[in-house]
Amino acid sequence: WADHKDSRGACYSRDDQAAALDSDASPHMPCSRAPSALSSEVSRVLYRALLRACDNGRRPECLPMGAAVGPVDAAELPRSAREVVAEIRRSSVESFAALRHTSECARALHPPPGSLPASLPAFILPTCTLLPGERADFTLFEPRYLALARHALGLDGGAAPPDGRYAHLPDSASGAVGTVASILSHQSLSDGQVVVRVLAGPRARLVRTSRLEEVHRPGGEGGPPLPPLQHVALETLADEPGEDAAADAALARECLERLAKLVPLDQLPQSVNVPPLLSPERLSLWLCGVILRANDTTARVQWLCERSTRKRLEF
């Protein structure tokens, strides 16, 4: 997509090239400011921390592309946590950048049970449905979503530490399914707008609206009341257990290998991170993100709500 202005108050870009945020170094490229050599003790500390962040290789999708994927041939990609760890050992990715990237993604993609706040501010955007693991850039200018940014980023001066997460939903009704999104970076612009780069995490269903926060126009300008900021309670979603987990895993691998024959995996827009190689459910959602157009919100919502890994892979 090029930049797209939504009627609900957000201008967003899916090409990952927002000028205000592109000063950040790419997490999967060597950092020129890093020391050329690390002591063996420091290297061991970083290596152990990196393994913890990716759950000892069980969550390769938290790793930057290049840290656990050497060849681009899908048939040669790791098939187990042990093989992921072996690839990490062989990787030449800069250690500090890889650890920061992996830790950041692990928190966004796999929040520990019970770690989500009881209530999150909601970004209601019917024209942009994010699937788990997808990234997007948004320029927020509507007052209620500027309030969302202030809450998530701690820009409102509140006593509580900023959480950095919000509910990304297609509509505001109970039962709506979206994702818990994490703000990875942001920049406040001189005109009061806020640019954010986000990573979509786990699927979640809107259980109830916990409160409606009144918002005001900048500078106390008069006029009709503005739409409030909705704060919501969520429950995370997972697929129902399949009848044949081994068959689902084999089908997921087949789908990935078919995709790799069409386009090298490291050239996909999703190539910032390693694909979720070891989870058929997460890989099925990742594949939907690759196949479905960004503006095909009907299909995106359909497969986001689907609770069968098998059906998603067969699609």
Buried (B, 14 or more C-beta within 10 A) or exposed (E): EEEBEBEBBBBBBBEBEBEBBEEEBBBBEBBEEEEEEBEEEEEEBBBEBBBEBBBBBBBBBBBBBBBBBBEBEBEEBBEEBEBBBBBBEEBEBBBBBBBBBBBBBBBBBBBEEEEBBEBBBBBBBBBBBBBBBBBBBBBBBBBBBBBBBBBBBBBEEEEEEBBBBBBBBBBBEEEBBBBBBBBBBBBBEEEEBBBBBBBBBBBBBBEEBBEEEEBEEEEEEEEEEBBBBBBBBBEBBEBEEBEEEEEBBEBBBEBBEEBBEEEEBBEBEBBBBBBBBBBBBBBBBBBBBBEBEBEEBEBBBBBBBBEBBBEBBEB
